[in-house]
Amino acid sequence: MTAGSIASTELKPPIRRVLRPIQQFIQTESSSGLVLLASTAIALLWANLAPASYNTTWETHASLRLGATVLDLSLRHWINDGLMALFFLLVGLEIKRELLVGELSSPRKALLPVMAALGGMVTPALCYLALAGGTDAARGWGVPMATDIAFALGILALLGRRVPTGLKVFLAALAIADDLGAVLVIAVFYTDSLQASALGASGIIFLILLISNWVGIRWLSWYGALGLLLWLAVFHSGVHATVAGVLLAMAMPAWSRLNLPRFRQHLEETTQELNEHGDPTGAVLADEDLLYRVMELRSACTKLQPSLHRLEHDLAPWVAMVIMPVFALANSGVSLAQVGSGLSDPLAMGIAAGLLLGKPVGIVLGSWLVVRVGLASLPRSTSWGHILGVGLLGGVGFTMALFIAGLAFGEGSRLDTARLAILSASTLAGVAGFLVLRRMPPTRLEE
């Protein structure tokens, strides 16, 4: 690479540099939707063909001793309280990135997806309470509030050119704002009792994390060790342990130790040495000066990349391809024998109404209000038909909806009914959103 090509790279249109991380994020989430779908199908088959085996497997207990602390949990709880903390860590990293430099970084940019997300949270909760509010299932009002971005973006990927890039960005930003709302709901409304000592320890550890960021510590191993202690403290505090993942994300450094001009100088010096250095076909291993220069460049690359971005990049494939599918496998198994009676339950009807009706109405209404008063505009090449399609896809609750259902109802028949309603309504919402967007005319290829 020459200095000229470096300059050429720097002169690419700003929109390309802004959209590149979003496009990478979309591609990862889209592919994980297929893996999630396969895990869900396996869980349903397993739970209906061998229900005893399914339940016994996930209720098997495993113990972990950390000093004087012993944790004895079922496999399902290890997944829901432990592995899912990493899922929430990734959610928190995405939220922080979008708040700092992405679609939520300014009031003008954030208003449309935030208002759409707000409408898509409040309206489903109201629909749910209208049908199940007077019953013992009222506690589940938070279940239909969440959108599963993996499935939603996976469906968008199937539509190809019928989906403008701006619509994908809008859905990603909406889902991230939606996730932020879900985290707040979990922390505030699904915490039964608090342990003051553990809560105080959580606050102290979080403060140490913030100070570590402020003084310039960037070692991921340091944040990982403190993150584990934070998870233990939050686990014993009464707040759901996965909130520790979001707190850790908020404390991750989002700045670079090396500025761009200095990095460019490293790159130009290394390039010049490569151009001037002897035989281009010579053995690199034998050239100590060149190896030293390359090691300097590698160190510069590491210093240029913020810890937040590095952790998000490393964690995303594991969450998308391992943690979420395992969660689906452990939580999606429900007997289909109760389809007839279960779906007539006010609990199931409330979830179905929230996801199938409340989500699209809330998302479209929230978007229409801010556009109508002139505070925001629709993304380029996007019509209200596209927004309706995204609203329907917002009704694909799945991962977060199953998670909140577990918090609301614990184990038992109520949770089984909620799972069945979530799976059924999410499937219908996905199909409806696909059919609406499929009728939209193809868009021109966008840069």
N, C-alpha and C positions, 0 to 999 in steps of 0.2 A: 504494500500500500504506500503510495506517495503522498507528499504533503498536499498535492492537488486533489487527490481522491478524498483525503480527509476533509478538505474544504468543501468538496462536492457533497460529502455526507452531511456536513453541518448546514448546507444551504438547502436541504430538502424542505418542502413545505411544512410549516409548523403543525398542520393538521395530522401529517403522517407521524410525527414524533408524539403527538398527544394520543392518537388512536392506537399506536402499536401495543402498549401494555394492556389496553382494553381488549384488543383483538386476541392477544395471547390468552387472556383470562377467559374470554368467550369460548375459545377453542378447547381449553381444558375442561370447562364446565359442560360443554356440549357433549364431549366424548364420555364424560362420566355419567351422563344421563342414561346411556345405553347399558353401562355396567350396573347402575342402580336398578334399571328395569329388570335386568337378568336376576339380580339378587332378590328383588321382590317376588318374581315368579318362582324362584327356587324356594323362598320362604313359604309362599302359599301352598305349593305342592307338598313340601315337607310337613307343614302343619296339618294338612288335610289327609295325607296318606299315612303319616306316622305321627299323630299328635303327641303321644306319650314320649317318643324319642325327641321331638322338637322341644317340648317343655322341659324335659329332664336335662337336656343339653344346656340350655340357657339358664337354668336354675342351679346348675352345678356351682359350688362355692370354691373360691380360691382366696388364699390368705397372703398378705404381704406385711412383713415386719420391717419397720423403719425405726431403729432405736427402741424406745419404750412404746411406740405406737404400733398397733396391730390393726390392719384393715382386713376384714373378712366379708367379702361381697360375692354375690352371684356373678356369673360371667356377663349377664345382661347389665347388671349395675356397673361392672368394670367398664363396659363399653359406653353406657349412657353417662356415667359420671367421670370416667377417665379419658377414654379415647375421644369422646365428644368435646372435651376441653380443648383438644387440638383443633377440632373443627371450629370452635368458637374463637380460638386464637387466630385462625386464618380469617374468619369473619371480621374480627377486630382489626387486623392488619389492613384488610380491604377497606373498611370504614375509614380508618385513619388516613390511608393514602388518598381516598376520594375527597376527604375533608381538606387535605393539605393542597393537593395539586390536580384533583380530578373533577368530576361532574358535580361535586358538592362543595367545591372550594370557594364559591362566591354566591351571594344571595341570588343573583340573576340566573346563574347556571343551575343552582340547586332547587329553585322554587318549583319548577314543573315536576321533577321526579319526587320531591319531598311531599308536595301537596297530593300528588297521585298516590303515593305510599300511605299518607295519612288517611285519605279517603278510603283506601283499600284496607285499612286496619279498623277504622271506626265503624264503617258500614257493616262489614261481616259480623263484628261483635254485637251490633244492635240487632241484626237479623237472627243471630243465635239466641240472644236473650228474649226476643219476641216469641220464640217457639219453645225454648227450654228454660226460660228465666224463672218460672214458678215451680220448677222441679228440683230434685236432688242433683241434677246434672248442671245446675247453673254455674258451677265452678269452672266449667270448660269453655267459658266465653272467649278465652284467648286462643283456642285451637284453630279456628278458621281465619286468624289474622295474618298468618305467615304464607310466604310464597317460596316455593322450591326453585331456586335459580337454575340448578343443574338440569332439571326436566324442562323448564320453560325455555332455556336457551338451546337445549337439545332439539326441541320441536322447531324453534326458529331456524336452526341449521338445516332442517329437512326441507325448508321452503325456498332455500337458495335466493335468487334475485328478486323474489316477491317481497323480501324483507329489506328495507333500506338500512344502511349502516347506522344511521341516526336512531332508528327504532331499537336496534340491538343495544346501543349505548344507553338509551332511555330506559330500557328494561333492566339493564345491569345496575344503573344508578338507582332506579326504583326499588329493586330487590335489596340493594345494600342499605338504603334508608329503611326499608321494611325490616331487615335484620336488626338494625339498631333499635327500632321500636320493639321487636320481639325480645331482645336482650333486656330492655328496660322493664317490659312486662314480667319476664321471668324473675328478675331481681326484686321487683317491688311487690308483685301480686302473688307469686307462687313461692313465697318464703313463709313458712308456718311459724317458726320460733327462732329467736336469735340467741347465740351464746356470746356474751359480752367479751370474754377473754379471747376466744378465737377470732372474733370480729376485730378486736383491738390488734391482735397479732397480724391479721390480714392488712390492716391499715399501715402498720409499721413496715411490713415487707414491701407494700406498694410504694411507700414513701422512699424506701431505700432504692427501689427500682427507678423512681423518678430522679433521685439525686444521682444515681449512676449514669443516667442519660445526660443530666446537666453537666457533670464533671468530665464527660467525654469517654466513658467506658463503652466499647463497642464489641466486646467478646460475646459471641452467642452462647458459649458455654456458661459464662457468668449469669446471663439472663435466664438460661435454662435451669440452672441450679436454684436461683431465687424463685423462678416460676414454679418449680416443684414444691418448694416450701409454701409459696402462696396458695397453690392448689390444696395442700393439706390443711392450711389454716382456714380457707374458705369452706372446704368440705366439712370441717367441724363447727363452722360458725352458724349453720342453719340456712345460709344463702346457698343456692345450688352451686356445686363445685365448678361447673362449666363457666361461671362468671369470671373465674380466675383467668381463663384464657383471654377474655376481652380486656381485663385489667392489665395483663402482661403486654398485650398488643399496644395499649395506649402508652405504655412506658418505653417501647422500643425506639431507639434512635432513628430519626428520619433524615439525618444530615450526613454529609460526606466529609471525611477527614482531609480530602484533597480536592482543591477547586479545579474547574475544567481547564483554565489556562495552563496550570502546572501539569495536569495530566497530558494535555496536548504537547507540551514541551517534551515530556518523557517519550511520548509516541514518536515525535519527529526526530529526536536524538537516536532512538533505536532504529528507526527507518533509515536514517542517514548512515548509521554504522553498518547496517545490513547491505546497503548499496555500495559502500566503499570497501567492504571487508573481503578481500581475497577471493578465493575460488567459491562461487555460489553453490557448487556441488560438494564442497568439503564436508567433513563430519562435524556436526555441531558439538558433539560431546567433547571433542578435542580442543575446542576453542573456548578457553576459560573467560576471556574478555566478553565474548558474545553471550555466553551463558549468564554472566553476571548482569549484563544489560537486560537480558530477558527476565531474570529474576526481579530486577528493579521494576520492570514494566508490569510484571504480574502483581507485585506489591502495590503498585500504583492503581491497577484495576480494582484490587480489593478495597483500597482506601476510597476510591471514587464511588463505589457502590454502597448506598446506605444499608445499615443492618436490617432495617424494616423490609426493604426490597429483597435482600438476599434471603431472609427467612421466609418471606411470602413465596418467593420463587422455588425454594427448596421444599416447602411444606405443601404447596398446592397439589402436586401429583399424588402424594400420599393420602391427603384428605379425599381427593376426588376418586381415586382408584382403589383405596383400601378402607379408610375409616368410614366413609358414608355407605359403601356397599355392605360392610360388616354390620353397621347400625341397621340398615334395611333388613338384612338377613335375620337379625335378632329381634326386630320389632314389628315386622310386617306379617308374620305368621298368624293368621286368624282363620277360624273354622268358617267355611262358606255355607255350612248347614243352617246357620242362623240368618241367612240373607233376608228371607221373607219377613220374619218377626223383628230382626234387628233394625232394619231400615225404617220401620214404622215407629220406632222409639223417638220421643221428642229430642233426645240427645243427637241421634243420627240425623233427624230432620233439620235440627239447628245447624249442624256442621255442613250439611248439604246446601242449605239455604245460604249460609255464610260464604261458602266457596263458590257456588254456582251463580248466585245472584248478588250477594253483597260485594264480592271482589270486583267484578266488572263495573257495577254501578258506581262503587266508591272511587275506583281508579279513573273512570271516564268523567265523573262529576268533579272530582278534585282537579283534574287537568283542565276541564272546561272552564271552571271558575277563574283560574289564574290567567288563562288565555283570554277569556271574555273581558276581564278588567284591564288587559294590556300589560300585565306584569311579566308575561312569558309568551313564547310562541312555540308551535309544534316543531319538532326536528325536521330538517330538510327532507323533502320528498315523502313526507308522512302526512296521511289524512286521518280523519276521525275514524274511518274504518280500521286503520292500523291500530289506533289507540284502543278501540273496542276489542280487537283481537288480542292485544297485550293484556287488556283487562281480564279477558277470559282465561288466558294463560296464567294470570296471577292467581287464579283459583286452584292451580296445581299446588296444593299445600305440602303434602308428603313429609320430607325430613323434619322440618321445624314443627309442623303440625303434629306429627307422631311424637316428637319430643315433648311438646307442651301437653299433649294428651296424657303422657306418662306421668308428668308432674301433677296434673289436675286430678287424675283418677287412680293412680297407683295400679297395682295388679288386680285383675278380676274381670267380671262380666262387663262392667262399665267401660273399661279400657278396650276390651274386645269389640264392643259396639262402636266406640269411637274410631278404632283402627279400620273397621269395615267401612264406616262412613267416609273416612278420609281417603281410602283407596278408591272407593266407588266414585265419589265426587271429583277427586283429582283426575281420574281417568276421563270422565265426561267433560271436565273443564278443558283438559288437554286436547281432546278430539274437537270440541267446539271451537277453541282458539285456532287450531290448525285449519279447520274448514273455512272459518271467516278470513284468515290471512291468505289462504290459498286462492280465494276469489279476487284478491287484490292484483292489479296489473303489475307485471315485472318492472323493476326500476332499472335505470341506466347504471352501468358499472361505475362505482364511486372510488375515488382515490383514497 
